[in-house]
Amino acid sequence: MTTFLLLTVVIFAMMNLSFGWIFYATCLGQIALIYSVYRVLRKDYASDKTFSDLYEDRPDLGE
């Protein structure tokens, strides 16, 4: 959703729409970005992985 909003701002600017539409779309996009970061940081997530597991996608780094 946030990416769509910010891409819409770019499209509005390229189409030379009025400044008001671009400004409000930018403000809405920034609010959506802050909200999405807040939701990611507040998500209740637990993992049983530790630093001793190292990188599972690169097992050669643990050698």
C-alpha positions in Angstrom: 0.0 0.0 0.0 2.8 2.4 0.9 4.7 1.7 -2.2 1.6 2.2 -4.3 1.0 5.6 -2.7 4.6 6.7 -3.2 4.6 5.5 -6.8 1.3 7.4 -7.3 3.1 10.6 -6.2 5.8 10.0 -8.9 3.1 9.5 -11.6 1.2 12.6 -10.4 4.4 14.6 -10.7 5.1 13.3 -14.2 1.6 14.1 -15.3 2.0 17.7 -14.0 -1.0 17.5 -11.7 -1.7 20.4 -9.4 0.6 20.9 -6.5 -2.2 20.2 -4.0 -2.8 16.6 -5.1 1.0 15.9 -5.1 1.4 17.4 -1.6 -1.5 15.5 0.0 -0.4 12.3 -1.6 3.1 12.8 -0.3 1.9 13.5 3.2 -0.4 10.4 3.1 2.5 8.3 1.8 4.8 9.5 4.6 2.1 8.7 7.2 1.6 5.2 5.7 5.3 4.6 5.8 5.6 5.6 9.5 2.6 3.4 10.2 4.0 0.4 8.4 7.4 0.7 10.2 5.5 1.0 13.5 3.5 -2.2 12.8 6.7 -4.2 11.9 8.5 -3.1 15.0 5.5 -3.8 17.3 4.7 -7.2 15.9 4.9 -10.0 18.4 7.5 -12.2 16.9 9.7 -14.8 18.6 12.5 -17.0 17.2 14.5 -19.8 18.6 17.5 -18.9 16.4 20.7 -17.6 18.0 23.9 -16.1 16.7 25.5 -19.6 16.9 23.1 -20.7 14.1 25.0 -18.1 11.8 23.6 -17.6 8.3 21.5 -20.4 7.1 21.5 -19.3 3.5 25.4 -19.3 3.5 26.5 -22.4 5.5 30.1 -21.8 4.2 30.4 -18.8 6.5 30.2 -20.9 9.6 33.4 -22.8 8.7 
